């Protein structure tokens, strides 16, 4: 199954848990799930998470960006 994670859902999960590994590894561990994104959606993920109002530490934000690049199709 292919899934597209909506940016609002992704941001909510990040801000709530601030634990990227748990969320992304769950998605990646499901053999029947392929997380698909377009270049535009990937850019949107990164742009939204870079907004000052979310105040994500640089290292955590970069960790998310690396995981997006590795785990999405």
N, C-alpha and C positions, 0 to 999 in steps of 0.2 A: 504494500500500500504506500502510496506517495502522500506525504503531508506537507502542508505549508503552514508554518507557525506565524500567526499574525503578529505584527510588531507590538501592538498593545498588550497582547498576552505575554510575549517574550519579556517586555519591559516590566510588567507586573511581577512576573516570576523572579526576575533578577532583583528587583527592589525589595521583594518580600523576603527571599531567602539569601540573596547575595552568595549563593553557592552554585556556580556554573557547572561544576563537574556533576553534581547529583542530577540536575535537570537534563543536561545534554547527554550524559552517559546513559540515562534511562532511555532516551529517544534512540541513541545509537545502538543500544543493546538489543533492541527489538528487531529481530531478523526480518520481520515483515513490514518494517517502516523505513522509508527513504525520505529524509528531510530535504525537500527541494526548495530552491530559491532562484529568483532571477538576479541579474547583476544589480538591478534597481532596488530590489528588496534587500539584498545584502548591504547596499549602500545606505538604505534607510535604517536598517538595524544599527549600523555603525554611527550614523549621524544622530539618531535619537539618543543613543547611549552616551554620546559625547556632550550632550547638553549640560550646561552648568547646573541647571536646577536639580538634576539627579545626583550630583556630587559623588559620582563613582570614583574611587581612587584610580589613578592612572594604571597601576599594575593589574587591578581587577578588570578594568575595561579592556586592556590589551589581552588579558587571558581570554575574555569572551571573544574578542576579535579573532584570535588564533583558533579557538574552537569552531567558530563559524566557518572559517576557511577550511578547516580539516574535516568537519562533519556534515557539511551541506553539499548537495549536488546541484 
